[in-house]
């Protein structure tokens, strides 16, 4: 496992859990607005030892009850299944973040019970997906397959979209909501500049625009919410 960061306590990353967060290195996307750009591009040569993560988990069993595994893209990791298994063996619930581009790996993890909650990013409407993830072209089939896998899995999950002024319009959000129609949990989150961006020109939108987008997506996803406002 390539672990590039470890947050020992979070009340935000895993809904309903007192958790810690493991940040894996590397990603197959290059979203200009990514807030973990150093993890994605692996420009940071610092690594967090896996043994230290498990030592912390063993010591904090009476405080923590969940582990959020994020990135980067965790499903790029060759040892992700073994890593999640060892976390589960310690008695922790696992939240897995993914961009949805590795459906077979996701399916295998869910089938053997290695994730209790999955958060999958839906970057934009299908027509603007490649542009939004910073690639010249992109086959959406894996993302569609991951959407279907989560809907049929019986595992708790959410879809989420980071909204930017640069890549999202009202019409985009309407198209996106049709794509994930009737999803039980869908969150819009406004872009916030972390200071570690691939494209430093990216901007968020106003509170009024976020609310306008929320009303638009609720036509097809009635339970949609804004996270972080």
N, C-alpha and C positions, 0 to 999 in steps of 0.2 A: 504494500500500500504506500502510495506517495501522499503523505499527509503534510500539508503546508501551513496548517494553523489549527489551533485548538482553543475553544472558548469554554472555560471550565464551568460556567453557570449561565443559563439563559432562561428567561421567563417568556420569551417572545418567539423563538424559533420552532417550538413544538407546542401547538395549541393544547392547552389543558394539562401540560406536563412541566415539571421542574427538570430541566435537561441541561446537557452540555452539547456543544456543537463541534463536529469534526469537519475540517475543510480539506477536501482532496485537491490535488493539483492537476491541471490540464483540462482542456475542453475542445470539442470539435466545432464549436460555434465561435464567432468573433463579434458578438453583439456590441455595437459601439458604445452603448450605455451601460455595459456590465459594470457592477460596482466592485467586483473582485478581479479586476484586470490582471493584477500581478499573479493571481492563482491560475488564471486562464492561459496567459502567455508564458507562464513559468519563468518569468524574469527574476523572480526572487529565488535565490538558491538555498534559502533556509528550509530545513525539514524538521518536522516534529516526530520524535520517535514513537512508533506504535506501542512499544512497551510502556511508555509514560502514560498513554491514554488508558490502557487497561489497568495500570496501577492506580490511577485516579478513580476509575470506575469501581474498583474493588474497595477503595477507602471511603467512597462517598455513597455507598448503598443506602444509607439511612437518610440521605438528603435528596439525591437524584432519583428519578424514576423513568427517564427517557434519554435517548441519544439521537440528535439530529445529524444526519450525514449529508453534507452538501458539497459544493465545489466552487468553481470548476464543474465538471460532470462526473459524479461518482461512478457511473456505470462504465467509464473508460478503464477503471482499475481492474487489473487481472485478478486480484485477490479479494474483490468486493464481497463475494458470497461467503468466503471463509471469515472475513472480518465481521460481517453482520452476524454470522453464526456465533462467533465468540462473544459478541455483545449480548445476543439473546441468551446464551448460556449463563451469563451473569445475572439474568433476570430483568434486563431492561427492555422497555418498549423502544422500537426503532422507527424514526421518521426518515424517509428517503426523499431527497430532492433530485429531480431529473429534468432534462430537456426533452425526453421522450424519443430520442433517436436510436435507442437500443432496445426495441420491444422484446426480442427473444430473451435477453438478459433480465429485463424487468419481469417478464412472465415467469421465468424460472425462479426468481427471488420470491415472487408472490405465491407461487404454487407450493413452495416448501416453508412458507411462513416466516420469512426472514425480515419482513417489513410490516409494521402495524399501521402506518400512515404514509401516504405518498403525496408529495406536492409536485405537480408537473406544470412547467411553464408553457403557456400558449402565447407565443411571441407576438402574433398579429394575425390578421385575416390571411387565408391561403395565398392570395395574389401577391402579397407583400412580404411573404415569409423570408425568402432568400435575402432581400434587401435588409430586413430588420435584423437578421442574425449575422450580417456582415459577410455574406458569401455571394459569389456571382450566380450560382444556381444551387438548388436544393430539391431533392426528391422528398415530397411530403408523405410518402407511403409509410415510412416508419413511425412518424408522429401520429398519423391516423390510426395505425395499428396499436400504438400505446394508449391512445384515447379509448379505443374499443376494449383493450385488455383491462384497463382500470374500471370501466363501466360494468364489466362482467365479472370482476374479480371477487366482489364481496368485501374487499378491503377498504377501509376508510381512506378517502382521497380528496384532494382539491385541485382545481385548475386555477392558475393565476396569471395575470398580465401586468407587466410593468409598463406604465403609460408615459410616453414622451411627446413633447411638442414636435420633435423631428420626424417621427415615424408613424404616428397614430392620428387619424382623423375620426370624425363622427361616423362617417360611412364605413371606415375600416372596422370600427367597434361593432357596428350593426352586422356586418358580414361575419365577423368573428363569433358573435353570439349565436348566429344561425348554425355555425359549425359545431358548437358545443351545446346546442339547445337542450334545456331542461337538466343541465348539470346540477347536482345537489349543492355543491360548494364551489363558488367562483368568486375570486377576489381581484379587484383592481387596486394596484398600488402605484402611487405617483413616483416618478423618477426622482431620486435624490442624489446629488453629486457627492460621491464618497471621497473624491480627490484622487482616486486610482482608476481612471477611466481609459478605455481604448481611444475614444474620441472626446476630447475635453470640451467640445462645443455643444454637447447634448444638453437639453433643458427639459424640465418638467412642465406641467401645465397648471393652470390656476385651479383653485378650489371649485369655482363655478363650472369650469370645463369638466373636471372630474365628476361632478354631480350630473352634468348633462350626459356624459358617457354612461354613467350608472343607470340613469333612467332609460337610455337607449338599449342597453344590453338586457335590462330587466324584462323587456318585451319577450325575449326568448329564454332568458335565464332568471326566473323570478326571484331566486334566493341570492342573487349577486350582491356583493357588499364592497365597500371601499375599506381598505386596510391602511391604517397609518395616518389618517387625517384627524 
